[in-house]
């Protein structure tokens, strides 16, 4: 192979390696964001259930149910 071809291949390999690293970092960031979303949604469900139980207790306390 000519030296220019080898240089071009090395450049392509370096570009590929940078792109692959970026892809892996993006995938990890997406996974972490999804995990945070799941945690937030679980907290929302707990708060909703707690609010519903408090509402029911209040309504029963005033004789509304």
JOPEHU-V957494 format. One record per helix or strand of 3 or more residues. SS is the DSSP state (hx for helix, st for strand). FROM is the first residue (numbers start at 0). LEN is the number of residues. If there is no record, write none. Layout:
# JOPEHU-V957494
((SS;FROM;LEN) (SS;FROM;LEN))
This chain:
# JOPEHU-V957494
((hx;2;59))
